[in-house]
Amino acid sequence: MSDKKEVVITFTAWTSHCADGCCTDYGTELTVNGIKAESPYIGDNVAQSIEFVLQQLGYAPIINKE
């Protein structure tokens, strides 16, 4: 029997087209345990995604980018 806590992480890809069809926008939303990140593009950025997930799990992540 496992005593590990479950976490539900959902990536949702989306696409949007303007009314005349000349423009397309797309991204990936991220939801952790039912809480959706504010940015609809967060799933496209690895560092922001990891930071959001860890924050939702109660951590204070320090992300170093080199």
C-alpha positions in Angstrom: 0.0 0.0 0.0 1.4 3.4 -1.0 1.2 6.4 1.3 2.1 8.8 -1.5 -0.3 11.7 -2.2 -1.9 11.9 -5.6 -1.7 15.0 -7.7 -3.8 15.6 -10.8 -1.9 17.6 -13.5 -3.8 18.4 -16.7 -2.3 20.1 -19.8 -5.0 21.4 -22.2 -4.0 22.5 -25.7 -6.1 25.2 -27.2 -6.2 27.0 -30.5 -8.1 30.2 -31.4 -8.7 31.9 -34.8 -9.7 35.5 -35.4 -13.0 36.2 -37.1 -11.6 36.6 -40.6 -9.3 33.6 -40.3 -6.0 35.4 -40.9 -4.7 35.0 -37.4 -4.2 31.9 -35.3 -3.1 31.8 -31.6 -2.4 28.7 -29.5 -1.1 27.6 -26.2 -1.3 25.1 -23.4 -3.2 25.6 -20.2 -2.1 23.9 -17.0 -4.3 22.8 -14.1 -3.1 21.2 -10.8 -5.6 19.6 -8.6 -8.4 21.6 -10.2 -6.6 25.0 -9.9 -5.9 26.5 -13.3 -2.9 28.7 -13.9 -3.7 32.3 -14.8 -1.7 32.3 -18.0 -3.2 30.3 -20.8 0.3 29.9 -22.2 2.0 28.5 -19.1 2.2 24.9 -20.4 4.4 26.1 -23.2 7.1 27.2 -20.7 8.8 24.3 -18.8 10.2 26.5 -15.9 6.9 28.3 -15.3 5.0 25.0 -15.4 7.3 23.4 -12.9 7.2 26.5 -10.6 3.3 26.5 -10.7 3.1 22.8 -9.9 5.5 23.0 -7.0 3.7 26.1 -5.6 0.3 24.3 -5.8 2.0 21.5 -3.8 3.0 23.9 -1.1 6.7 24.4 -2.0 8.5 27.7 -2.5 10.6 26.8 -5.6 13.7 28.5 -6.6 14.2 28.1 -10.3 17.8 28.6 -11.6 18.1 29.2 -15.3 21.6 29.0 -16.8 
